[in-house]
Amino acid sequence: MAADKQSIVTIARKRYDEAKEFWAESRRLSKQAIAFSFGDTFNGNQYLDMYGRTYDQARREREGLLTINITDPACKKIVNSVRMNRPQAKVMPGDSAADQSAAEVVEKWSRAVKSKSNADDATDTAVDFQVRGGEGYYEICLDYDSPDSFDKTVQIKPIKNPLDSIFLDPMSIHSVDGSSAKWGFMKEEARKDTVELEYGVDPTSWENDGTWVMKDTCIIAKYYYCDTVKDKLQQYADGGTGYKSENEGRELAIGDDGKPMERTTYREEWHYCVLLGGEDEPVHKEPWAGGLVPFCPVWGQMYIENGVPYLKGEAHNIIDQNRVINYMASKGVESIAKQESPNWSVAVEAVPVVDASKDTWRMMADGRNPLVLYHNAYTDDGRALPPPRKEQPAMTPTAEFTAMQTFLEFAHNASGQFSAPGEVAPGASGKAMNARQAQADLSTFHYPDNLARALRYGEQILINLFKAVAKDGDILRLQNVDGTEEKAQVNPTMEQPYAEAANKQNALGVKHIINPDMLGKLDVVISIGPSYQTQRQENSEKLLDMASKDPQMQQMYKDLIFKEMGLQDEQAWIARAKKLLPPELQDQEEGGEDQQKAQAQQQIQEMQNALQGAEQHTQEMQAALQGAEQHLKELEQQNQDLQMKAAQSEAKAITATIQAKRQELSMLETKQQTGKEAESPGEDSTESGEEDMDPQMDEVIFKLEEQTRLLAQGQEAIALSLAKPKTTRIVGGKNADGIYEFTKIEG
């Protein structure tokens, strides 16, 4: 459970004492290593007595002690290598709920925060302490933009005295990046008057601890800690999960056993406090949304002995070799200095007794070089004396300098930094030089690799803070890897984590819409390699090399080559090159990519509108055709009815004609019969009448039969026409000009 304010300070002081003791021995050695690495002629940090105190300058000069610092260049070589190949963080979706585009927006926002905070200064400072002493840190915090602002922004700051200011939870050593720490302190020195003005208290020190207040300054402690709170994890009907304390009233999902899906668990509550000496409660307290202690550890090599951690950097490995080199250099120079004034060999009687002004021997002993050296050639009794002669100087002290070279090689081997590429044997191939450099990089790779762990740790804090500081309607500044900027707007009411802005050319210049409440889990991947500018330079060299071999490529890709070269007035060069490209490769310059996309979308919209108009016109034409078909069917039906009536009328007329002919035939037959009976005595006349009537009757009967047959055929044809009506089909499509046409087919 969360402690009250009184217990917060009590617990904090106990934790501070615990951490201070825990890290004390490692930091004592690290401070010595750091001081040694910065040793020079004036500070004497590379000469310590048995009590760890440096020799004073007078003693060093008296004893001729030289400082040949090989430790500092070895450390700077690693630090500068890291600066040239800065690890870069990339944010990736970590679960199915996360969105790639939203992750890219968070990554760009993080890059903008680092740029505004000059985060490279913070990481460079941490790496310098990491390499020299084995332990560096940088801070991520929330602070006001300015004294007249109410908005807190995420800031990244360097920690310039980490061994005396950062005290982490001892449990932090159980994870390689320190993420297992549940609390941590950072002590800062501030002016008393500023503290009184900001917090309204007069800083003092706690009883039995007078280290918190000085004459004009005092110590402020930033204290971050985590409380573990018992809660219930729940599964909800909408598929989400959360804690009961944060989702009261939300509908629960029902499990297979028919019970609500929930279980007892523990969650973390993080807090940030400001502690001042003599105060029994924090002078400031607020929730901390970062989810981790925001003092990002950049560690060197760590080993643990009897529960005590030891962190070391590169300086630890070459201190003894550097001391031997200093000793040998001092002795060698001393030997040479003594040999430059060799002794004279002369008989005692040969030294003349003269007044002081002419005593050339005394002048030579005092370091002066007289033009004439007087001496006695004979003794008092006339015996000849040998002339004075100068002794031959001793050989150069090769032993000392040989030892220096040997121990310099020992130092290279101990640090893993072998001869630089320029120091390899003359005539060595480029492949051999690269292999030599790769061997050196491999020996010290743990430094940039541990920095990558610290950056991943810090990036996770930034992601957590993004979810907390992004408020509804905020316009966020984003930065691309090439330094160009974009903007995103926060919209927590949106139903998806990310959307493109509807109108990217608005006055605000917003290109992205993001919902921080639906980001899901985001992971961090750290890549180690050349910086963006270095990559541009390498790409430029490759493009120029390829273009020199292919003139056509130079003409086709000139704008891309200029883009990678990083020229002054780069955009002007690129714009001029684009104008010289073939028409099919020229981009529309005004508005850039956004305007091109907007124009493409407008063209798509126009095409969709035209298609909708064509579809509507087609429907209207189809409706008109259907009406025409219906009218045609009605006309055909009327025509069939008229034809039927005409056929029926014709049939009736023919029938009437046939009936009339039949009546006429019947009358003729009756008359014929009557004639036969009256003319029976005269057979000749009867036969003659029969001969006259038979051809007429045959002709009438033939005509009647022919008309009857034609009438039957006509009726049958009309019946078939009525029983099988005609069908009509409408076939439509675009012609060669893209215009819709329709054709009527009957069958």
Buried (B, 14 or more C-beta within 10 A) or exposed (E): EEBEEEEBBBBBBEBBEBBEEBBEEBBEBBBBBBBBBBBEEEEBBBBBEEEEEBBEEEEBEEEEBBBBBBBBEBBBBBBEBBBEBBBBBBBBBBEEEBBEBBBBBBBBBBBBBBBBBEBBEBBBBBBBBBBBBBBBBBBBBBEEEEEEEEEBBBBBBBBEEBBEBBBBBBEBBEEBBBBBBBBBBBBBEBEBEEBEEEBEEEBBBBEEEEEBBEEEBBBBBBBBBBBEBEBBBBBBEEEEEBBBEEBEEEEBBEEEEEEBBBEEEEBEBBBBBBBBBBBEBBBEBEEBBBBBBBBBBBBBBBEEEEEBBBBBBBBBBBBEBBBBBBBBBBBBBBBBEEBEEEEBEBEEEBBEEEEEEEBBBEBBEEEEEEEEBBBBEEEEEEEEBEEBEEEEEEEEBEEBBEBBEBBBEBBBBBBBBBBEBEEBEEEEEEEEBEEBBEEBBEBBBBBBEBBBBBBBBBBBBBBBBBBBBBEEEBEBBBBBEEEEEBBBBBBEEBEEBBBEBEEBEEEEEBBBBBBBEBBBEBBBEBEBEEBEEEEBBEBBEEBEEEBEEEEEBBBBBBBBBBBBBEEEEEEEBBEEBBEEBEEEEEEEEEEEEBBBEBEEEEEEEEEEEEEEEBEEEEEEBEEEBEEEBEEBEEEEEEEBEEBBEEBEEEBEEBEEEBEEBEEEBEEBEEEBEEBEEEBEEEEEEBEEEEEEBEEEEEEBEEEBEEBEEEBEEBEEEBEEBEEEEEEBEBEEEEEEEEEEEEEEEEE
